[in-house]
């Protein structure tokens, strides 16, 4: 950045806002309260910075370059700060440093997608505009193409208009960028262009973006096609950036939910040896960890890192006070201000609550009686069966589970879903059925294997009441008509056992052998809640998510609840 003569901000060569931010977290002795997802993300970043064996390393110079550009040449355009230089807060510095600071030996950035989910009025659009300008003239890219994208042109122009105003306010930027009616052009400087585009743009073909800015994706309806077209367009660039900024919203099962679910899977995968991996994406999810935290002012900062500086704390306090008096205001408040998605479903368990790394040696436990459950997965590609058992004088519920996929689709599912199905098969955690479907007799054979190998007698068992007729007849033929029972899939049947299972998981009474597939299924599970607090499992429409392991376990739990006294007497 030596070419810019009016530079005022210069960070020392060893400046590192990621570690500074990490050290300021309350769990590290600081004052900043953060959500569990932010904690996990920065814990991962700190680990990567200390790991010299990784492909990517942290470059202070590259991180500082981006921060210095924003603070030296980008200015506020509105309000009391209008015309003044942007001064990044620590959380913003850490985010910018994470996005731009991790590079490989060729100097190409690691992160090609960055997602910021934060409560409204925390300056996300302003920050996105500044990053867009950096990608236009300061990233060293030849012929850069930057696009502000939304399903509607007016929405796409929000970030672009902010960037246009920044150019007008900054003499240094105005020398290199021309603000025109339909674009910002740096043609005379580096052949660059910055435009707003939307779904109704005449054509989206032929674009070669190095930076895509997507704002407020929670408002996008039928946004998946637009997202895919734009995201696929960056493949010709060595170090593109897709920056997504949003709050939570009211439109369900669209691109926002898909991106959010990917964030959850990725963040949970940080602490799982064989968990979901996306090393090209980084997620900054500022949200309340629990819905009822909206009443606690100490927790507000979890979703609003700019509270008290960028965002007015007194205004938020007044909104909360009104919501406490008028329950109809709560839903919108927790959605927009605290990033609790407005939906009939809500999270079931946190990762810490469901995570159990305990294992067991079944040959030493010598269980005699088990309870089976199965999920035939008529609507997904993963089939699961489980056997739970207990032993005398031991409160722990032990779980053995097996999963199946069709052999013909295993590789495709692994590649499309970015889930390590092949690895799990090689580890013996998952099996394949020949052809393009799962043969349910494979489940029966596994039950028989459990009995023969471990001398476990199947005392009772449950199956989804919608299971295939011939599967049920085979169960009855092998185990008698009274051993296995149908489990109706609804709140009336599932709510109480699911609450019991949740309590047992939280208390670490459920030992599932640290099975990564079960852990993944549990972490994917949300609950559909009715007005009386009754629940049943839900996974939404994200094709990558599977909850089949939980479904099989829950079927076994339902039957265990039905015959608990009898079962405890026989063991």
C-alpha positions as CSV (number, residue, x, y, z in Angstrom):
1,X,0.0,0.0,0.0
2,X,3.0,2.3,-0.3
3,X,1.5,3.9,-3.4
4,X,-1.2,5.7,-1.3
5,X,0.3,8.9,0.0
6,X,-2.4,9.8,2.5
7,X,-2.2,6.6,4.5
8,X,-2.5,7.3,8.2
9,X,-3.2,3.9,9.8
10,X,-0.3,1.4,9.8
11,X,-0.4,-1.7,11.9
12,X,2.9,-3.2,13.2
13,X,4.1,-6.2,11.3
14,X,3.3,-8.5,14.2
15,X,-0.2,-7.1,14.8
16,X,-2.7,-10.0,15.2
17,X,-6.4,-9.0,15.9
18,X,-7.5,-12.7,15.9
19,X,-5.5,-13.5,19.0
20,X,-6.4,-10.2,20.6
21,X,-10.0,-10.9,20.1
22,X,-9.7,-14.5,21.3
23,X,-7.9,-13.3,24.5
24,X,-10.7,-10.8,25.1
25,X,-13.4,-13.5,25.3
26,X,-14.9,-14.0,28.7
27,X,-13.9,-17.6,28.9
28,X,-10.3,-16.5,28.4
29,X,-10.4,-14.0,31.2
30,X,-11.6,-11.0,29.1
31,X,-14.9,-9.1,29.1
32,X,-16.5,-10.1,25.8
33,X,-19.4,-12.5,25.8
34,X,-19.7,-14.5,22.6
35,X,-21.9,-17.2,21.2
36,X,-20.7,-20.8,21.2
37,X,-20.4,-20.7,17.4
38,X,-18.1,-17.7,17.5
39,X,-16.1,-19.3,20.3
40,X,-15.7,-22.5,18.2
41,X,-14.8,-20.5,15.1
42,X,-12.0,-18.5,16.8
43,X,-10.8,-21.5,18.7
44,X,-10.3,-23.2,15.3
45,X,-8.5,-20.2,13.9
46,X,-6.1,-20.0,16.8
47,X,-5.4,-23.7,16.4
48,X,-4.7,-23.3,12.7
49,X,-2.4,-20.3,13.4
50,X,-0.3,-22.6,15.7
51,X,-0.2,-25.6,13.3
52,X,2.8,-25.3,11.0
53,X,1.8,-28.5,9.2
54,X,-1.2,-27.1,7.4
55,X,-1.3,-26.0,3.8
56,X,-2.3,-22.5,4.8
57,X,-0.6,-20.1,7.2
58,X,-1.4,-16.8,8.7
59,X,0.2,-13.7,7.1
60,X,0.1,-10.6,9.3
61,X,1.0,-8.5,6.3
62,X,-1.9,-9.7,4.2
63,X,-4.4,-9.3,7.0
64,X,-3.1,-5.8,7.9
65,X,-3.2,-4.7,4.2
66,X,-7.0,-5.2,4.1
67,X,-7.6,-3.5,7.4
68,X,-5.4,-0.6,6.5
69,X,-7.2,-0.1,3.2
70,X,-10.6,0.0,4.9
71,X,-9.5,2.4,7.7
72,X,-7.5,4.7,5.4
73,X,-9.7,5.1,2.4
74,X,-13.3,4.1,3.3
75,X,-15.5,6.6,5.0
76,X,-18.9,6.7,6.6
77,X,-21.5,8.4,4.3
78,X,-24.4,8.9,6.7
79,X,-25.3,10.2,10.2
80,X,-23.1,11.8,12.7
81,X,-20.1,9.8,11.4
82,X,-20.7,11.0,7.8
83,X,-17.4,11.8,6.0
84,X,-15.2,10.3,8.7
85,X,-12.8,7.4,8.2
86,X,-14.1,4.0,9.2
87,X,-12.4,2.7,12.3
88,X,-12.8,-1.0,12.6
89,X,-13.8,-2.5,15.9
90,X,-11.9,-5.4,17.3
91,X,-14.5,-8.0,16.1
92,X,-14.4,-6.5,12.6
93,X,-10.6,-6.5,12.5
94,X,-10.6,-10.2,13.6
95,X,-13.1,-11.1,10.9
96,X,-11.2,-9.2,8.1
97,X,-7.9,-10.7,9.3
98,X,-9.3,-14.2,9.2
99,X,-10.7,-13.7,5.7
100,X,-7.6,-12.2,4.2
101,X,-4.8,-13.4,6.4
102,X,-4.7,-17.1,5.7
103,X,-2.8,-17.9,2.5
104,X,-0.8,-20.7,0.9
105,X,2.8,-20.6,-0.3
106,X,1.7,-19.0,-3.6
107,X,0.0,-16.2,-1.7
108,X,-3.6,-17.4,-2.5
109,X,-6.2,-17.0,0.2
110,X,-7.6,-20.0,2.0
111,X,-11.1,-18.7,2.5
112,X,-13.2,-18.3,-0.6
113,X,-16.5,-18.0,1.2
114,X,-17.1,-15.9,4.3
115,X,-20.5,-15.7,6.0
116,X,-21.4,-13.1,8.7
117,X,-24.7,-13.6,10.5
118,X,-25.3,-10.7,12.9
119,X,-28.1,-8.7,14.5
120,X,-29.3,-5.8,12.4
121,X,-27.7,-2.3,12.7
122,X,-24.2,-3.8,13.5
123,X,-22.7,-2.3,10.3
124,X,-22.6,-5.4,8.2
125,X,-23.5,-3.7,4.9
126,X,-21.0,-0.9,5.5
127,X,-18.3,-3.5,6.1
128,X,-19.3,-5.5,3.0
129,X,-19.1,-2.3,0.9
130,X,-15.6,-1.6,2.1
131,X,-14.5,-5.1,1.4
132,X,-16.0,-4.9,-2.1
133,X,-13.9,-1.8,-2.8
134,X,-10.8,-3.5,-1.5
135,X,-11.5,-6.4,-3.9
136,X,-12.0,-3.9,-6.7
137,X,-8.7,-2.0,-6.5
138,X,-6.4,-3.3,-3.7
139,X,-6.4,-7.1,-3.9
140,X,-3.9,-7.3,-6.8
141,X,-6.4,-8.9,-9.1
142,X,-6.2,-8.2,-12.8
143,X,-9.6,-7.2,-14.3
144,X,-11.6,-7.6,-11.1
145,X,-15.3,-8.0,-11.3
146,X,-17.2,-7.3,-8.1
147,X,-20.9,-7.9,-7.9
148,X,-23.5,-7.0,-5.2
149,X,-26.1,-9.7,-5.6
150,X,-29.7,-10.1,-4.5
151,X,-32.9,-11.5,-6.0
152,X,-34.2,-7.9,-6.4
153,X,-32.3,-5.1,-7.9
154,X,-33.2,-2.6,-5.1
155,X,-31.7,-5.0,-2.5
156,X,-28.6,-5.5,-4.6
157,X,-28.1,-1.8,-4.8
158,X,-27.9,-1.3,-1.0
159,X,-24.2,-2.4,-0.7
160,X,-23.3,-1.0,-4.1
161,X,-24.8,2.4,-3.3
162,X,-22.9,2.5,0.0
163,X,-19.7,1.7,-1.9
164,X,-20.5,4.5,-4.4
165,X,-20.9,7.0,-1.6
166,X,-17.6,5.9,-0.1
167,X,-15.9,6.6,-3.4
168,X,-17.4,10.1,-3.5
169,X,-16.2,10.8,0.1
170,X,-12.6,9.6,-0.5
171,X,-10.2,11.6,-2.7
172,X,-7.9,8.6,-2.9
173,X,-10.7,6.2,-4.1
174,X,-12.2,8.8,-6.5
175,X,-8.8,9.0,-8.3
176,X,-9.0,5.3,-9.2
177,X,-12.8,4.6,-9.4
178,X,-15.4,6.4,-11.4
179,X,-19.0,6.3,-10.2
180,X,-21.4,5.9,-13.0
181,X,-25.1,5.3,-13.2
182,X,-24.9,1.5,-13.4
183,X,-21.5,0.6,-12.1
184,X,-18.3,1.7,-10.3
185,X,-15.5,1.5,-12.8
186,X,-11.8,1.2,-12.2
187,X,-11.2,0.6,-15.8
188,X,-8.3,3.1,-16.2
189,X,-6.6,1.8,-13.1
190,X,-6.9,-2.0,-13.4
191,X,-9.8,-2.7,-15.8
192,X,-12.1,-3.4,-12.9
193,X,-15.9,-3.1,-12.5
194,X,-18.3,-3.2,-9.5
195,X,-22.0,-3.7,-10.3
196,X,-25.3,-4.6,-8.7
197,X,-27.0,-7.6,-10.2
198,X,-30.3,-9.4,-9.5
199,X,-32.3,-12.4,-10.7
200,X,-34.1,-10.2,-13.2
201,X,-30.9,-9.0,-14.8
202,X,-31.0,-9.6,-18.5
203,X,-28.3,-12.2,-18.4
204,X,-26.0,-13.6,-15.7
205,X,-24.0,-15.6,-18.3
206,X,-20.4,-14.6,-19.0
207,X,-19.6,-13.1,-15.6
208,X,-16.1,-13.7,-14.3
209,X,-16.4,-12.4,-10.7
210,X,-13.5,-12.3,-8.3
211,X,-15.8,-11.0,-5.5
212,X,-19.5,-11.5,-4.9
213,X,-21.3,-9.7,-2.1
214,X,-24.7,-11.2,-1.0
215,X,-26.6,-9.1,1.6
216,X,-29.7,-10.0,3.6
217,X,-30.1,-13.5,2.1
218,X,-32.8,-14.1,4.7
219,X,-35.1,-12.1,2.4
220,X,-34.4,-14.1,-0.7
221,X,-37.3,-16.2,-2.1
222,X,-36.3,-19.0,-4.5
223,X,-32.8,-17.8,-4.1
224,X,-30.9,-21.1,-4.6
225,X,-30.6,-20.8,-8.3
226,X,-29.2,-17.3,-8.2
227,X,-26.8,-18.3,-5.5
228,X,-25.6,-21.3,-7.4
229,X,-25.1,-19.4,-10.7
230,X,-23.1,-16.7,-9.0
231,X,-21.1,-19.0,-6.8
232,X,-20.2,-21.2,-9.7
233,X,-18.9,-18.2,-11.6
234,X,-15.9,-17.7,-9.4
235,X,-14.2,-20.9,-10.5
236,X,-11.9,-19.2,-13.0
237,X,-10.2,-17.0,-10.3
238,X,-7.3,-18.2,-8.1
239,X,-8.5,-16.5,-5.0
240,X,-12.2,-15.4,-5.3
241,X,-14.3,-14.2,-2.4
242,X,-18.0,-14.9,-1.8
243,X,-19.0,-12.7,1.1
244,X,-22.5,-13.3,2.6
245,X,-23.9,-10.9,5.2
246,X,-27.4,-11.3,6.8
247,X,-29.6,-11.3,9.8
248,X,-32.0,-14.1,10.6
249,X,-35.4,-14.0,8.8
250,X,-38.8,-15.3,8.2
251,X,-38.4,-17.2,4.9
252,X,-37.9,-20.8,5.6
253,X,-36.2,-23.6,3.7
254,X,-34.5,-21.3,1.2
255,X,-30.9,-20.3,0.7
256,X,-30.5,-18.7,4.2
257,X,-31.4,-22.0,5.9
258,X,-29.1,-23.9,3.6
259,X,-26.2,-21.6,4.3
260,X,-26.9,-21.6,8.1
261,X,-27.1,-25.3,8.2
262,X,-23.8,-25.6,6.4
263,X,-22.4,-23.2,9.0
264,X,-23.6,-25.4,11.8
265,X,-22.2,-28.6,10.3
266,X,-18.9,-27.0,9.6
267,X,-18.5,-25.5,13.1
268,X,-19.6,-28.7,14.8
269,X,-17.1,-30.5,12.6
270,X,-14.2,-28.6,14.1
271,X,-14.3,-30.8,17.2
272,X,-15.1,-34.1,15.3
273,X,-12.3,-36.2,13.9
274,X,-14.4,-37.3,11.0
275,X,-16.9,-34.5,11.0
276,X,-18.1,-32.3,8.2
277,X,-15.3,-30.3,6.6
278,X,-15.3,-27.2,4.5
279,X,-11.8,-25.7,4.7
280,X,-12.7,-23.0,2.1
281,X,-15.5,-21.4,4.1
282,X,-15.4,-19.4,7.3
283,X,-18.6,-18.6,9.3
284,X,-19.1,-15.8,11.9
285,X,-22.4,-16.6,13.6
286,X,-23.4,-13.9,16.1
287,X,-26.5,-15.2,17.9
288,X,-28.0,-16.0,21.2
289,X,-27.3,-19.5,22.3
290,X,-30.8,-19.9,23.8
291,X,-34.0,-18.1,22.9
292,X,-34.8,-16.9,26.4
293,X,-31.4,-15.0,26.6
294,X,-33.2,-12.1,25.0
295,X,-34.3,-11.0,28.4
296,X,-30.8,-10.8,29.8
297,X,-28.9,-7.7,28.8
298,X,-25.6,-9.3,29.4
299,X,-26.3,-11.8,26.6
300,X,-27.3,-9.2,24.0
301,X,-23.8,-8.8,22.7
302,X,-23.7,-12.4,21.6
303,X,-25.8,-11.4,18.6
304,X,-24.7,-7.7,18.5
305,X,-20.9,-7.3,18.7
306,X,-21.3,-3.7,17.9
307,X,-23.6,-3.0,20.8
308,X,-22.9,0.3,22.5
309,X,-20.7,1.6,19.6
310,X,-22.2,0.8,16.2
311,X,-25.6,-0.2,17.6
312,X,-27.5,1.9,20.1
313,X,-27.9,-0.1,23.3
314,X,-30.6,2.2,24.8
315,X,-32.8,1.7,21.7
316,X,-32.4,-2.0,21.9
317,X,-33.2,-1.9,25.6
318,X,-36.4,0.0,24.9
319,X,-37.5,-2.6,22.3
320,X,-36.9,-5.4,24.8
321,X,-38.9,-3.6,27.4
322,X,-41.8,-3.3,25.0
323,X,-41.6,-7.0,24.1
324,X,-41.7,-8.0,27.7
325,X,-45.1,-6.2,28.0
326,X,-46.4,-7.3,24.6
327,X,-45.7,-10.9,23.7
328,X,-46.7,-10.4,20.1
329,X,-43.5,-8.4,19.6
330,X,-41.2,-11.1,20.9
331,X,-41.0,-13.2,17.7
332,X,-39.8,-10.4,15.5
333,X,-37.5,-9.1,18.2
334,X,-35.6,-12.3,18.7
335,X,-35.4,-12.9,15.0
336,X,-34.1,-9.5,13.9
337,X,-32.1,-8.4,16.9
338,X,-30.8,-11.7,18.2
339,X,-30.7,-14.0,15.2
340,X,-33.1,-16.6,16.5
341,X,-34.7,-17.9,13.2
342,X,-38.5,-17.4,13.0
343,X,-39.7,-20.9,12.5
344,X,-41.8,-23.6,14.0
345,X,-38.7,-25.6,14.7
346,X,-35.9,-24.7,17.1
347,X,-32.7,-26.3,18.1
348,X,-32.9,-29.4,20.2
349,X,-29.4,-29.8,21.8
350,X,-26.2,-27.8,21.7
351,X,-23.1,-29.7,20.5
352,X,-21.7,-29.7,24.1
353,X,-25.0,-31.3,25.3
354,X,-25.0,-34.1,22.8
355,X,-21.3,-34.7,22.6
356,X,-20.1,-37.8,24.4
357,X,-16.6,-39.1,23.6
358,X,-16.9,-42.1,25.9
359,X,-16.5,-45.5,24.4
360,X,-17.2,-49.1,25.7
361,X,-16.1,-52.6,25.2
362,X,-19.3,-54.6,24.7
363,X,-17.4,-57.9,25.4
364,X,-16.6,-56.8,28.9
365,X,-20.0,-55.4,29.6
366,X,-21.7,-58.7,28.7
367,X,-25.2,-57.4,28.2
368,X,-27.9,-60.0,27.9
369,X,-31.0,-58.1,26.7
370,X,-31.3,-55.2,24.2
371,X,-34.0,-53.1,22.6
372,X,-33.9,-52.4,18.9
373,X,-34.9,-49.5,16.7
374,X,-34.8,-48.9,13.0
375,X,-35.4,-46.2,10.5
376,X,-35.9,-47.3,6.9
377,X,-35.5,-43.8,5.5
378,X,-38.0,-43.8,2.8
379,X,-37.3,-40.1,2.1
380,X,-33.5,-40.1,2.4
381,X,-30.6,-42.2,1.3
382,X,-29.4,-43.2,4.8
383,X,-30.9,-46.2,6.6
384,X,-30.1,-46.8,10.3
385,X,-30.7,-49.5,12.9
386,X,-29.7,-49.5,16.6
387,X,-29.7,-51.7,19.6
388,X,-29.7,-50.1,23.1
389,X,-28.9,-52.0,26.2
390,X,-28.2,-51.6,29.9
391,X,-26.3,-53.8,32.4
392,X,-27.0,-54.3,36.2
393,X,-25.9,-51.6,38.6
394,X,-25.0,-49.2,35.8
395,X,-27.2,-46.2,34.9
396,X,-25.6,-45.8,31.4
397,X,-27.6,-46.6,28.3
398,X,-25.3,-48.1,25.7
399,X,-25.9,-47.8,22.0
400,X,-24.8,-49.9,19.0
401,X,-25.8,-48.5,15.6
402,X,-25.3,-49.4,12.0
403,X,-26.0,-47.4,8.8
404,X,-26.5,-48.4,5.2
405,X,-26.3,-46.7,1.8
406,X,-26.8,-48.1,-1.7
407,X,-23.4,-49.1,-3.1
408,X,-24.2,-47.5,-6.4
409,X,-24.8,-44.0,-4.9
410,X,-22.1,-44.1,-2.1
411,X,-19.4,-42.1,-4.0
412,X,-21.9,-39.7,-5.4
413,X,-23.5,-39.0,-2.1
414,X,-20.1,-38.5,-0.5
415,X,-19.0,-36.0,-3.2
416,X,-22.2,-34.1,-3.4
417,X,-22.9,-33.9,0.3
418,X,-19.2,-33.4,1.3
419,X,-19.8,-36.1,4.0
420,X,-17.2,-38.8,4.6
421,X,-19.4,-41.8,3.8
422,X,-16.6,-43.6,2.1
423,X,-14.4,-43.2,5.2
424,X,-17.1,-44.4,7.5
425,X,-17.7,-47.4,5.3
426,X,-13.9,-48.2,5.4
427,X,-14.0,-47.9,9.2
428,X,-16.9,-50.4,9.4
429,X,-19.3,-47.8,10.7
430,X,-21.5,-47.8,7.6
431,X,-22.3,-50.7,5.2
432,X,-23.5,-50.7,1.6
433,X,-26.2,-52.7,0.0
434,X,-25.7,-53.9,-3.6
435,X,-27.3,-51.9,-6.3
436,X,-29.1,-48.6,-6.0
437,X,-31.2,-49.3,-2.9
438,X,-30.9,-50.6,0.6
439,X,-32.2,-54.1,1.1
440,X,-34.0,-54.2,4.4
441,X,-33.0,-57.8,5.1
442,X,-29.5,-56.4,5.6
443,X,-31.0,-54.8,8.8
444,X,-32.4,-58.1,9.9
445,X,-29.0,-59.8,9.3
446,X,-27.3,-57.1,11.4
447,X,-29.8,-57.7,14.3
448,X,-28.9,-61.4,14.0
449,X,-25.2,-60.6,14.0
450,X,-25.6,-58.6,17.2
451,X,-27.3,-61.5,18.8
452,X,-24.8,-64.1,17.6
453,X,-21.6,-62.1,18.1
454,X,-22.4,-60.6,21.5
455,X,-25.0,-63.0,22.9
456,X,-27.6,-60.2,23.2
457,X,-31.2,-61.3,23.1
458,X,-33.6,-58.7,21.5
459,X,-36.1,-58.2,24.3
460,X,-38.2,-55.7,22.4
461,X,-37.9,-53.5,19.3
462,X,-39.6,-50.6,17.5
463,X,-40.0,-49.6,13.9
464,X,-41.5,-46.6,12.1
465,X,-45.2,-47.4,11.6
466,X,-44.7,-46.4,7.9
467,X,-42.1,-49.2,7.4
468,X,-42.4,-51.5,4.4
469,X,-44.9,-54.3,4.9
470,X,-42.5,-57.1,4.0
471,X,-39.9,-55.7,6.4
472,X,-42.5,-55.9,9.2
473,X,-43.5,-59.5,8.2
474,X,-39.8,-60.5,8.2
475,X,-39.4,-59.1,11.7
476,X,-42.4,-60.9,13.0
477,X,-41.2,-64.1,11.3
478,X,-37.8,-64.0,12.9
479,X,-38.7,-62.6,16.4
480,X,-42.4,-63.3,16.8
481,X,-45.4,-61.0,16.5
482,X,-45.1,-59.4,19.9
483,X,-41.4,-58.5,20.0
484,X,-41.3,-55.6,17.5
485,X,-43.9,-52.8,17.7
486,X,-44.8,-49.9,15.4
487,X,-43.9,-46.4,16.6
488,X,-46.2,-43.8,15.2
489,X,-44.2,-40.8,14.1
490,X,-45.9,-37.8,15.8
491,X,-45.7,-35.6,18.8
492,X,-48.1,-37.7,20.9
493,X,-45.8,-40.7,20.7
494,X,-42.4,-39.1,20.4
495,X,-42.5,-36.0,22.6
496,X,-42.0,-37.6,26.1
497,X,-39.3,-40.2,25.0
498,X,-37.5,-37.4,23.1
499,X,-37.4,-35.2,26.2
500,X,-36.1,-38.2,28.2
501,X,-33.4,-38.9,25.6
502,X,-32.4,-35.2,25.7
503,X,-32.0,-35.3,29.4
504,X,-30.0,-38.5,29.3
505,X,-27.7,-37.1,26.6
506,X,-27.1,-34.0,28.6
507,X,-26.3,-36.0,31.7
508,X,-23.9,-38.2,29.5
509,X,-26.0,-41.3,30.4
510,X,-26.1,-42.3,26.7
511,X,-22.9,-43.8,25.5
512,X,-23.0,-44.2,21.8
513,X,-19.4,-45.2,21.5
514,X,-18.3,-41.8,20.2
515,X,-19.8,-42.8,16.9
516,X,-19.3,-39.8,14.5
517,X,-22.4,-40.7,12.4
518,X,-24.7,-40.7,15.4
519,X,-23.0,-37.5,16.6
520,X,-23.7,-35.9,13.2
521,X,-27.3,-37.1,13.2
522,X,-27.9,-35.7,16.7
523,X,-26.3,-32.3,15.8
524,X,-28.5,-32.1,12.7
525,X,-31.7,-32.6,14.7
526,X,-34.1,-29.7,15.4
527,X,-37.5,-30.1,16.9
528,X,-41.0,-29.1,15.8
529,X,-42.7,-27.6,18.8
530,X,-46.5,-27.1,19.3
531,X,-48.1,-24.6,21.5
532,X,-48.1,-27.0,24.4
533,X,-44.4,-27.7,24.2
534,X,-44.8,-31.1,22.6
535,X,-42.0,-32.0,20.2
536,X,-40.9,-34.3,17.5
537,X,-37.7,-34.4,15.5
538,X,-37.2,-32.3,12.3
539,X,-34.4,-31.8,9.9
540,X,-35.9,-29.4,7.4
541,X,-35.4,-29.8,3.6
542,X,-31.6,-29.6,3.5
543,X,-30.6,-32.7,1.5
544,X,-27.2,-32.9,3.2
545,X,-28.6,-33.3,6.6
546,X,-29.4,-36.7,8.1
547,X,-31.1,-37.5,11.3
548,X,-31.7,-41.2,10.7
549,X,-29.4,-42.4,13.5
550,X,-31.5,-40.3,15.9
551,X,-34.7,-41.6,14.4
552,X,-33.6,-45.2,15.0
553,X,-32.4,-44.5,18.5
554,X,-35.7,-42.7,19.3
555,X,-37.8,-45.6,18.1
556,X,-35.8,-47.8,20.5
557,X,-36.3,-45.2,23.3
558,X,-40.0,-45.2,22.7
559,X,-40.2,-48.9,23.3
560,X,-37.9,-48.7,26.2
561,X,-40.2,-46.2,27.9
562,X,-43.2,-48.5,27.3
563,X,-41.5,-51.5,28.9
564,X,-39.0,-49.8,31.2
565,X,-39.9,-51.6,34.5
566,X,-40.1,-55.0,32.8
567,X,-36.8,-54.4,31.0
568,X,-35.0,-53.3,34.1
569,X,-36.3,-56.5,35.9
570,X,-34.9,-58.8,33.2
571,X,-31.4,-57.4,33.0
